Amino acid sequence: MRVVVLGSTGLLGRAVTAELAAQGHAVLGISRSGAGCPEAPGSTARALDVAGARPADLEQLLAGADVVVHALGPDDRTRPPAPARSHFQTLLADVTERVAAAAQRTGVARLVILGSYFTAVDRLQPDWQLAARHPYIAVRAAQAAQARAAAPTVDVSVVEIPYVLGAVGQLVPAWTALLLGPLRRSPVGFALPGGAAAVRVTEVAYAVRLLAEGTVAAGDHPVASDNLDFRRLTRVALEALGRRAPVVTVPRSALAATLRSEGWLLARRGLDSGLDLLHLPDLLCHNTFLDLTEVESTFGIHGQPIDDEIRTTVRTAYR
């Protein structure tokens, strides 16, 4: 099977490339740098700015491919020029639509998109109105819809990914610096009030492979290996740092005030957030957990504590 991985030099792109190559698939990794994957020396690599590529460039790239894995685009931490909706629409939904259209024209069988678990949470908790309140989540939903409309004969899947833990080489998840970096210096370990689903980077790659091979039917599939409250995340991270600081939960009022201040500063600079900062406390103070039995029935991934991957993430980032 010939697979093209778009965004092959990022944490997840490298993990996916390594997983597919280890199973004997011919993998072509695409990134702006054109760097190869150290974990998959048998794979090939090519430089291309997919976001700016012409339709003919994409067709040439995908000609002869059986599967495309789309691991490109900004995530919810991005603070783009206002309005955020336009930024995410351009770089997430519209780019994916062009890739899907090229996949349709070149006879690609399957397209696997690395998405966000916020779309799964939105389905599980419709009363929270996540897509209505948060531009990033609305665009993630539009990304899947536009891809399917542009490629009606291609099996389009979305892997809905929560907090990722683990490392590939020296790469760690981008959110590490935001949530875990301050623990190195603060006299106490501040934890957010809620909790979230989490997944090992290797399990994301495994789920992508099953969809790429057609072992799992196409669809929107959340993937997770643990439901992790932020107090446990903070406690285990402090342990990995060799610190004995107490863990203190941030009050919702303090979190809301901090995010309002950030919103004011962003507005002054003409920037915006994909997750609406006025409504973000509601999201961070809830347990945005996933049904691990559903994940197990889909991918065979057994729910289990992810503490070892927290330690790996911290020690790789701050050794």
C-alpha positions as CSV (number, residue, x, y, z in Angstrom):
1,M,0.0,0.0,0.0
2,R,1.3,3.5,-0.9
3,V,0.6,6.1,1.7
4,V,1.2,9.9,1.5
5,V,1.5,11.5,4.9
6,L,1.0,15.3,4.8
7,G,2.7,16.9,7.7
8,S,5.2,14.1,8.3
9,T,7.7,16.1,10.4
10,G,5.4,16.9,13.3
11,L,5.0,14.8,16.4
12,L,1.9,12.9,15.0
13,G,3.1,12.8,11.4
14,R,6.4,11.2,12.4
15,A,4.7,8.7,14.6
16,V,2.2,7.8,11.8
17,T,5.0,7.5,9.2
18,A,7.0,5.2,11.5
19,E,4.0,3.0,12.2
20,L,3.0,2.6,8.6
21,A,6.5,2.0,7.4
22,A,7.1,-0.6,10.2
23,Q,4.1,-2.6,8.7
24,G,5.8,-2.6,5.3
25,H,3.8,0.1,3.6
26,A,5.5,2.5,1.2
27,V,5.3,5.9,2.8
28,L,6.0,9.3,1.3
29,G,6.3,12.0,3.9
30,I,5.4,15.6,2.8
31,S,6.4,18.7,4.7
32,R,7.7,22.2,4.0
33,S,11.2,21.2,4.9
34,G,11.2,17.9,3.1
35,A,13.0,16.3,6.1
36,G,12.9,12.5,6.4
37,C,11.6,10.5,9.3
38,P,14.4,9.2,11.5
39,E,12.1,6.5,12.9
40,A,11.3,5.2,9.4
41,P,14.6,5.2,7.3
42,G,12.9,3.2,4.6
43,S,10.3,5.9,3.9
44,T,10.8,8.7,1.4
45,A,10.3,12.5,1.8
46,R,9.5,15.5,-0.3
47,A,9.2,19.2,0.3
48,L,5.9,20.9,-0.5
49,D,3.9,23.7,1.1
50,V,0.5,21.9,0.8
51,A,-1.4,25.0,1.9
52,G,-0.1,27.0,-1.0
53,A,0.0,24.1,-3.6
54,R,-1.8,24.3,-6.9
55,P,-4.4,21.6,-7.8
56,A,-1.9,20.3,-10.4
57,D,0.8,20.0,-7.7
58,L,-1.5,18.1,-5.5
59,E,-2.6,15.7,-8.2
60,Q,1.0,15.0,-9.1
61,L,1.8,14.3,-5.5
62,L,-1.1,12.0,-4.9
63,A,-1.0,10.1,-8.3
64,G,-0.7,6.4,-7.6
65,A,-1.4,6.7,-3.8
66,D,-3.8,4.4,-2.1
67,V,-4.2,6.4,1.1
68,V,-3.6,10.0,2.2
69,V,-3.1,10.9,5.8
70,H,-3.7,14.6,6.5
71,A,-1.8,15.7,9.6
72,L,-1.6,19.4,8.8
73,G,-3.0,22.6,10.1
74,P,-3.0,24.9,13.2
75,D,-4.4,23.7,16.5
76,D,-6.6,25.4,19.1
77,R,-3.6,27.1,20.8
78,T,-3.0,29.3,17.8
79,R,-3.7,33.0,18.2
80,P,-4.2,34.3,14.7
81,P,-5.2,37.7,13.4
82,A,-8.9,38.4,14.0
83,P,-11.2,36.9,13.1
84,A,-10.0,33.5,14.1
85,R,-12.8,31.8,12.2
86,S,-11.3,33.0,8.8
87,H,-7.8,31.8,9.7
88,F,-8.9,28.3,10.7
89,Q,-11.2,28.1,7.8
90,T,-8.4,28.9,5.3
91,L,-5.7,26.7,6.8
92,L,-7.8,23.8,8.1
93,A,-11.1,23.3,6.2
94,D,-10.2,24.8,2.8
95,V,-6.8,23.1,2.5
96,T,-8.3,19.8,3.5
97,E,-11.0,20.3,0.9
98,R,-8.4,20.9,-1.8
99,V,-6.5,17.8,-0.8
100,A,-9.7,15.7,-0.8
101,A,-10.6,17.0,-4.3
102,A,-7.2,16.0,-5.6
103,A,-7.6,12.6,-3.9
104,Q,-10.9,12.2,-5.7
105,R,-9.4,13.1,-9.1
106,T,-6.5,10.7,-8.7
107,G,-8.4,7.7,-7.4
108,V,-7.2,7.6,-3.8
109,A,-9.2,5.0,-1.9
110,R,-8.9,6.5,1.7
111,L,-8.3,9.8,3.3
112,V,-7.5,9.9,7.1
113,I,-7.7,13.3,8.7
114,L,-6.1,14.0,12.1
115,G,-8.7,16.0,13.8
116,S,-9.8,17.2,17.3
117,Y,-11.7,15.4,20.0
118,F,-13.7,18.6,20.6
119,T,-15.9,17.5,17.7
120,A,-16.6,14.3,19.6
121,V,-17.3,16.2,22.8
122,D,-19.7,18.4,20.8
123,R,-21.7,15.4,19.7
124,L,-21.7,14.0,23.2
125,Q,-22.7,17.3,24.9
126,P,-24.9,19.2,22.4
127,D,-26.2,21.4,25.2
128,W,-22.7,22.9,25.6
129,Q,-23.0,24.5,22.1
130,L,-19.3,24.1,21.5
131,A,-19.3,24.6,17.7
132,A,-21.6,27.6,18.1
133,R,-19.3,29.2,20.7
134,H,-15.8,28.3,19.5
135,P,-14.6,29.0,15.9
136,Y,-11.9,26.3,16.0
137,I,-14.5,23.6,16.8
138,A,-16.9,24.9,14.2
139,V,-14.2,24.7,11.6
140,R,-13.1,21.3,12.6
141,A,-16.6,20.1,11.9
142,A,-16.6,22.0,8.6
143,Q,-13.3,20.4,7.7
144,A,-14.8,16.9,7.7
145,A,-17.9,18.0,5.9
146,Q,-16.0,19.8,3.1
147,A,-13.7,16.9,2.6
148,R,-16.5,14.4,2.2
149,A,-18.4,16.7,-0.2
150,A,-15.2,17.2,-2.3
151,A,-14.4,13.4,-2.4
152,P,-17.7,11.5,-2.6
153,T,-16.1,8.2,-3.6
154,V,-13.2,8.4,-1.2
155,D,-13.5,6.8,2.3
156,V,-12.9,9.8,4.5
157,S,-12.2,9.3,8.2
158,V,-11.4,11.7,11.1
159,V,-9.4,10.5,14.0
160,E,-10.6,12.8,16.8
161,I,-7.5,13.3,19.0
162,P,-7.5,14.6,22.6
163,Y,-4.4,15.5,24.7
164,V,-1.5,13.6,23.3
165,L,1.2,12.3,25.6
166,G,4.6,10.7,24.8
167,A,7.5,11.6,22.6
168,V,8.9,10.8,19.2
169,G,12.6,11.4,19.3
170,Q,12.9,14.7,21.0
171,L,9.5,15.9,19.9
172,V,6.8,16.4,22.5
173,P,3.2,17.7,22.3
174,A,3.0,21.4,21.7
175,W,0.7,21.9,24.7
176,T,3.5,20.8,27.1
177,A,5.1,24.2,27.4
178,L,1.7,25.8,28.2
179,L,0.5,23.4,30.9
180,L,3.6,21.7,32.2
181,G,6.4,24.3,31.7
182,P,5.3,26.6,34.6
183,L,5.6,23.7,37.0
184,R,9.3,23.9,36.8
185,R,9.4,27.2,38.6
186,S,6.1,27.8,40.5
187,P,6.2,27.2,44.3
188,V,2.9,25.3,43.9
189,G,1.5,23.1,41.1
190,F,-1.5,24.9,39.7
191,A,-4.1,22.6,38.1
192,L,-7.1,23.4,36.0
193,P,-10.4,22.4,37.6
194,G,-11.6,19.8,35.1
195,G,-10.3,16.9,33.2
196,A,-9.8,15.7,29.6
197,A,-9.3,12.5,27.6
198,A,-5.7,11.7,26.8
199,V,-4.0,9.3,24.4
200,R,-0.5,8.0,23.8
201,V,1.2,9.2,20.6
202,T,1.8,5.6,19.6
203,E,-1.9,4.8,19.9
204,V,-2.8,7.7,17.6
205,A,-0.5,6.2,15.0
206,Y,-2.0,2.7,15.5
207,A,-5.5,4.0,15.0
208,V,-4.5,5.9,11.9
209,R,-2.9,2.7,10.5
210,L,-6.1,0.7,11.0
211,L,-8.1,3.3,9.2
212,A,-5.5,3.6,6.4
213,E,-5.5,-0.2,5.9
214,G,-9.3,-0.3,5.9
215,T,-9.4,-2.6,9.0
216,V,-11.7,-0.1,10.7
217,A,-14.6,1.3,8.7
218,A,-14.4,4.9,7.7
219,G,-16.1,7.5,10.0
220,D,-15.5,10.0,12.7
221,H,-13.7,8.1,15.5
222,P,-12.5,9.4,18.8
223,V,-9.3,7.8,20.2
224,A,-8.2,7.8,23.8
225,S,-6.5,5.6,26.3
226,D,-7.3,7.4,29.6
227,N,-9.6,10.0,31.1
228,L,-7.3,12.3,33.0
229,D,-8.2,14.9,35.5
230,F,-5.8,17.9,35.5
231,R,-4.9,17.4,39.2
232,R,-3.4,14.0,38.4
233,L,-1.6,15.4,35.3
234,T,0.0,18.1,37.5
235,R,0.9,15.7,40.3
236,V,2.6,13.2,38.0
237,A,4.4,15.9,36.1
238,L,5.7,17.4,39.4
239,E,6.9,13.9,40.3
240,A,8.7,13.6,37.0
241,L,10.4,16.9,37.6
242,G,11.6,15.8,41.0
243,R,9.5,18.4,42.8
244,R,7.4,18.1,45.9
245,A,5.2,21.2,45.5
246,P,1.6,21.0,46.6
247,V,-1.1,20.8,43.9
248,V,-3.7,23.7,44.0
249,T,-6.8,23.8,41.8
250,V,-7.2,27.1,40.1
251,P,-10.6,28.6,41.1
252,R,-13.0,29.1,38.2
253,S,-13.3,32.8,38.9
254,A,-9.5,33.2,38.7
255,L,-9.4,31.2,35.5
256,A,-12.2,33.3,34.0
257,A,-10.5,36.6,35.0
258,T,-7.1,35.5,33.5
259,L,-8.8,34.5,30.2
260,R,-10.7,37.8,30.0
261,S,-7.4,39.6,30.4
262,E,-5.8,37.5,27.7
263,G,-8.8,38.3,25.4
264,W,-8.4,42.0,26.1
265,L,-4.6,41.9,25.3
266,L,-5.3,39.9,22.1
267,A,-7.9,42.3,20.9
268,R,-5.5,45.2,21.4
269,R,-3.0,43.4,19.1
270,G,-5.6,42.6,16.5
271,L,-5.4,38.9,17.4
272,D,-8.1,36.3,18.2
273,S,-8.5,32.8,19.7
274,G,-10.0,29.8,18.1
275,L,-11.5,28.8,21.5
276,D,-13.6,31.7,22.6
277,L,-12.0,33.0,25.8
278,L,-15.3,34.0,27.5
279,H,-16.7,30.5,27.2
280,L,-13.4,28.6,27.6
281,P,-13.7,28.4,31.4
282,D,-16.9,26.3,31.0
283,L,-14.9,23.9,28.9
284,L,-11.8,23.7,31.1
285,C,-13.9,23.3,34.3
286,H,-15.8,20.3,33.0
287,N,-14.6,16.7,32.6
288,T,-14.4,16.4,28.8
289,F,-14.0,12.6,29.0
290,L,-14.6,10.1,26.2
291,D,-16.2,6.6,26.3
292,L,-13.2,4.3,26.5
293,T,-15.3,1.3,25.8
294,E,-16.2,2.7,22.5
295,V,-12.6,3.3,21.6
296,E,-11.8,-0.2,22.6
297,S,-14.5,-1.7,20.5
298,T,-13.4,0.4,17.5
299,F,-9.6,0.1,17.7
300,G,-8.9,-2.5,20.3
301,I,-7.1,0.1,22.4
302,H,-7.6,-0.8,26.1
303,G,-8.2,2.1,28.5
304,Q,-5.4,2.3,31.1
305,P,-3.6,5.0,33.1
306,I,-1.3,7.2,31.1
307,D,1.0,8.3,33.9
308,D,4.1,6.7,32.3
309,E,3.6,8.8,29.2
310,I,3.2,12.0,31.3
311,R,6.6,11.2,32.8
312,T,8.1,10.5,29.4
313,T,6.7,13.8,28.0
314,V,8.1,15.8,31.0
315,R,11.5,14.1,31.0
316,T,12.0,14.5,27.2
317,A,11.0,18.1,27.3
318,Y,12.9,19.2,30.4
319,R,15.8,16.7,30.9
